[in-house]
């Protein structure tokens, strides 16, 4: 059970990182495109 808990936590953290990184990445690309 402990292993499963760790795995769930790890997958959740990865998903959160994706949500946090993707929007910022898109915004950064948009900014560079707008300035260029």
C-alpha positions as CSV (number, residue, x, y, z in Angstrom):
1,X,0.0,0.0,0.0
2,X,2.8,2.4,0.8
3,X,4.3,1.8,-2.7
4,X,1.0,2.5,-4.3
5,X,0.6,5.7,-2.3
6,X,4.0,6.9,-3.4
7,X,3.2,6.1,-7.0
8,X,-0.1,8.0,-6.9
9,X,1.6,10.9,-5.3
10,X,4.3,10.9,-7.9
11,X,1.8,10.8,-10.8
12,X,-0.2,13.6,-9.2
13,X,2.9,15.7,-8.9
14,X,3.8,15.1,-12.5
15,X,0.3,16.1,-13.6
16,X,0.4,19.3,-11.6
17,X,3.9,20.1,-13.0
18,X,2.5,19.6,-16.5
19,X,-0.4,21.9,-15.9
20,X,1.8,24.6,-14.3
21,X,4.6,24.3,-16.9
22,X,2.5,24.1,-20.1
23,X,0.4,27.3,-19.7
24,X,3.6,29.3,-18.8
25,X,5.4,27.8,-21.7
26,X,2.6,28.8,-24.0
27,X,2.5,32.3,-22.6
28,X,6.3,32.6,-23.1
29,X,6.1,31.5,-26.7
30,X,3.2,33.9,-27.3
31,X,5.2,36.8,-25.8
32,X,8.2,36.0,-28.0
33,X,6.0,35.7,-31.1
34,X,4.2,39.0,-30.3
35,X,7.5,40.9,-29.7
36,X,9.1,39.3,-32.8
